[in-house]
């Protein structure tokens, strides 16, 4: 399978199974967050997803 077609297929899957969640942050806050994530060996996306999953789980457990 040509690389371009494979990439297009992946993008189609992502856009049908996932949605984007834009987030506006002050530049200094974003840089500090990125630096902290780098220091911890993780990524901002991973940490945001972990927060969301924990937030949902804690809320469900409280009900």
N, C-alpha and C positions, 0 to 999 in steps of 0.2 A: 504494500500500500504506500503510495507516495506520501512523503512527509506533510505536504500541504493539505492533502485530503484528510489525513489522520488528525491534524490540528483542527481543521474545520469541524470534524466530527466531535472532537472533544469540546470545542466551544459550543456547539449546538446542544450537547448533553448538559453542559454547565448552565446554559441559559434556560433550559426547560426544567431542570431539577433544582436550581438555586436562584435566589434573587440577590441583587446588590443592595447594600445598606450604606449609603454615603454618610460620612461623619465629618463635620467641620470642627477643627481644633485650632487653637492659637499655635503659631509656628514653634514657639519656645516650649510649649507643652508637648507637642508632637515629637520634637527632637529629644526632650528629656525622656519621654516614654520609649522611643526607639533605643536610646542609649542604655536605659535600664534593662530592656529586653535583651539587647546585645550582651550586656554584662552577665545576664542570667542564662545566656545561651538559648534564647527562644526568639520568637518573632512577635511583633505587635498583633498580627492576625490571630495567631495561636492564643495569645493571652486574652484577646477580646472574646474569642469563641469560648474559651474556658470560663470566663466571667459569665457570659450569657447562660451557658449550661448550668453552672453552679447557681446562679440567680433563679433560674426556672426550677431546679431541683429543690432548693430551699423553700421556695414559695409553695410548691406542691406538697412538701413535707409538713408545712405549717397548716395546711387545710385539713 
